[in-house]
Amino acid sequence: MQVGHLQRTGSYLTLKDNQIVLDHKPEWILYNEFILTTETYIRRVTDIKLEWLLLIAPQYFELSSLPDCEAKRQLVRIYQSMENQRSTTQIPVARHSDSGCILF
């Protein structure tokens, strides 16, 4: 699984490799294949809500391993929002601890 984030320029930037890959509209995408030729491409792409990814694959989003970029800042905001929602509604939400463990 790989993830890209829509940048202000209208292009997607891969979350882990920090590569620009396509011009498209959804804010967050899930893709299966990254291709580097004279240009960069991704294949087997679908749009997805970031909150879904954080719930089903929180281990992918280890913040300390991600480059400093808009996507990382948005991840922090979403984590905080989910934590606030959890504290006010008592709905379990998966998140990372400092040790890398998944907490609910």
Secondary structure, 3 states (H helix, E strand, C coil): CEEEEECCCCEEEECCCCCEEEECCCCEEEEEEEEECCCEEEEEEEECCHHHHHHHCHHHCCHHHCCCCHHHHHHHHHHHHHHHHHHHHCCCCCEECCCCCEEC
